[in-house]
Amino acid sequence: MNRLRHLRIWAANRRHWMAATLLGVFLSVFALTLSETLHRALHEEACQPQHQCAVTMLQSGQVETPVATITPVITSAPTFVTLQVENNFVPSVDLALPPSCGPPAILS
């Protein structure tokens, strides 16, 4: 039982470290796209036009990075929204008898 628990913890930790590593790699490539001198320091052939790597692909637009704008809205008081429910049901057949009609003659 204890061994299975350690295996689960190890697998969860491995996933966390892998996610952190991949995020670090992507952010470092993104930092290289912003700094041309840093890219040239990493690749000697970065000045050549036929040079292709992850940095040049990201710079040329072959890989899209998400761009999101978030505008926070702060309210001072809670807002409650109420909806009125309207019943627009119209029966197709009027089953009510007028007040002047009595029971059928057979029953009286």
C-alpha positions as CSV (number, residue, x, y, z in Angstrom):
1,M,0.0,0.0,0.0
2,N,2.8,2.4,0.9
3,R,4.7,1.6,-2.3
4,L,1.6,2.4,-4.4
5,R,1.3,5.7,-2.7
6,H,4.9,6.6,-3.3
7,L,4.5,5.7,-7.0
8,R,1.5,8.0,-7.3
9,I,3.3,10.9,-5.7
10,W,6.3,10.3,-7.9
11,A,4.1,10.3,-11.0
12,A,2.4,13.5,-10.0
13,N,5.7,15.2,-9.2
14,R,7.1,14.1,-12.6
15,R,4.2,15.7,-14.4
16,H,4.7,18.9,-12.5
17,W,8.4,19.0,-13.3
18,M,7.7,18.2,-17.0
19,A,5.2,21.0,-17.2
20,A,7.6,23.4,-15.6
21,T,10.4,22.3,-17.9
22,L,8.3,22.7,-21.1
23,L,7.1,26.1,-19.9
24,G,10.7,27.2,-19.3
25,V,11.8,26.0,-22.7
26,F,9.0,27.9,-24.4
27,L,9.7,31.1,-22.4
28,S,13.4,30.9,-23.2
29,V,12.6,30.5,-27.0
30,F,10.3,33.5,-26.7
31,A,13.0,35.5,-25.0
32,L,15.3,34.6,-27.8
33,T,12.8,36.0,-30.3
34,L,12.8,39.4,-28.5
35,S,16.6,39.7,-28.3
36,E,18.5,39.4,-31.7
37,T,21.9,39.6,-30.0
38,L,21.0,36.8,-27.6
39,H,19.9,34.6,-30.6
40,R,23.2,35.4,-32.4
41,A,25.1,34.4,-29.3
42,L,23.4,31.1,-29.2
43,H,23.5,30.4,-33.0
44,E,26.5,31.4,-35.0
45,E,24.6,31.0,-38.3
46,A,21.7,33.1,-37.1
47,C,22.7,36.0,-39.5
48,Q,22.3,33.7,-42.5
49,P,18.9,34.0,-44.3
50,Q,18.5,30.2,-44.7
51,H,18.9,29.6,-41.0
52,Q,15.8,28.0,-39.5
53,C,15.1,27.2,-35.9
54,A,12.3,27.5,-33.3
55,V,13.2,31.1,-32.8
56,T,13.0,32.1,-36.5
57,M,9.8,30.1,-36.9
58,L,8.3,32.1,-34.0
59,Q,9.6,35.4,-35.4
60,S,8.2,34.7,-38.9
61,G,4.7,33.9,-37.6
62,Q,4.7,30.2,-38.4
63,V,3.9,29.5,-34.7
64,E,1.2,31.6,-33.2
65,T,1.3,32.8,-29.6
66,P,-2.0,33.6,-27.9
67,V,-2.7,37.3,-27.4
68,A,-5.4,38.0,-24.8
69,T,-6.6,41.2,-23.3
70,I,-8.3,41.1,-20.0
71,T,-10.1,44.0,-18.5
72,P,-11.2,43.6,-14.9
73,V,-14.5,45.1,-13.9
74,I,-14.8,46.0,-10.3
75,T,-18.2,46.6,-8.8
76,S,-18.8,48.4,-5.6
77,A,-22.1,46.6,-4.7
78,P,-23.4,43.2,-5.6
79,T,-25.9,43.3,-8.5
80,F,-28.9,41.1,-8.6
81,V,-30.7,40.3,-11.8
82,T,-34.3,39.1,-11.7
83,L,-36.1,37.8,-14.7
84,Q,-39.8,37.9,-15.0
85,V,-41.4,34.7,-16.2
86,E,-44.4,35.1,-18.4
87,N,-46.7,32.3,-19.3
88,N,-48.0,32.8,-22.8
89,F,-49.7,29.4,-23.0
90,V,-52.9,29.5,-25.0
91,P,-54.9,26.3,-25.1
92,S,-55.7,25.2,-28.6
93,V,-59.2,23.9,-27.6
94,D,-61.5,25.7,-25.1
95,L,-62.9,23.0,-22.9
96,A,-64.8,25.3,-20.6
97,L,-68.6,25.4,-21.0
98,P,-70.4,28.8,-21.0
99,P,-72.4,29.4,-17.7
100,S,-75.8,29.2,-19.5
101,C,-75.2,25.6,-20.6
102,G,-76.3,22.9,-18.2
103,P,-75.4,19.2,-18.2
104,P,-76.4,17.1,-21.2
105,A,-80.1,16.0,-21.4
106,I,-79.3,12.3,-21.1
107,L,-77.9,12.7,-17.6
108,S,-80.8,14.8,-16.2
